[in-house]
Amino acid sequence: MAEQDDAEKTEDPTQKKLDDALEKGDVAKSQEVSTWFAMLGTGLVIAMLAPSTAESLYATLRGYLVHAHDIPVDGAALTDLWRTTGLKVAAILAFPLLLLLLLAVAGNMIQHNLIWTTERMKPKLEKISPVAGFKRLFSSESLVNFAKGLVKIFVVGGLMVAVIWPHRAEIDTMILRETGLLLIEVRDLVLQLVMAVLGVMTVVAALDYVWQRKKWFDKQKMSQREIKDEYKQSEGDPLVKGKIRQLRMERSRKRMMASVPDATVVVTNPTHYAVALKYESGMQAPVCVAKGTDRVALRIREVAKENDVPVIENPPLARALFATIEIEQEVPEDQYRAVAEVIGFVYRMRERKSWRG
């Protein structure tokens, strides 16, 4: 089943899926990139700080060796000696170690943003399951990592031999050198070795990062069903949204119909359009209180007749008003004259009825 589910995941992950993965600490990470930065830090420390650091350590420890017979070694003195020596050594090595730490952090941050999460610390049964552990041990990923490790061992080992072999005669006689000269020769040799390994690790780290990124992206891929489910969760079920939209339209239509009895006149097409206008003394211009087409227009005419609201057939005006005016908006200026004629006609009709009555 799991293989079948993975086969169905052919769609690129959504931004939400990627964000959720980052929040859980699931990121594309290449250990080779971190190793490359560690090697770079080692090279910088050797090239820039090794001489001064070695001289400081040499000066500190030389005093103990030269004056070893004068150093008290009773309980309190020995404790003080260890504390003093430890503080001096820590002060000497503090900056090189800090540089290595910063580069190690940079090796991770350059691959992804800094993430604070406890998801990776949560206990999971699959982490302690022997069956799951056996599957991970003999998975394709483990085999790839094993093969990659063997290649690195042979390549790096070959580089070390290639760098050190020409200096084999010098290495045999290094023990006879003075301390200062010995440190310089060792530094140069180790620096050559680090630079050679760093060159190879640059290629390895770049290829591994591309591979890890692709593998992580493929793992985040989604099936079409997952995309639909995510859309429903984030945007809402389209069926539910459609029902809500329908209910809102019905409520709006009911409110609109409730305003028709207060209208002054309803202008019709006569069958396809209906626009109800309201005008009272003191208003700057008539206001649209209802409008609609087809069945809605028919209902507006029915409500108007039930409440003795005049219904006037004027197809050009009805179409023009429907296209240019919204509910609760005033009639546009270019329609003033035509609307005024209709409302004037309605008022004259009322006066005649009142006079006859």
Helices and strands as residue ranges (DSSP letters): H 2-8, H 15-23, H 31-44, I 45-49, H 50-66, G 68-70, H 75-109, G 119-121, H 125-128, H 130-137, H 140-164, G 165-167, H 168-173, G 174-176, H 179-219, H 224-235, H 238-259, G 260-262, E 265-268, E 273-278, E 287-293, H 294-306, E 311-313, H 315-324, G 333-335, H 336-356
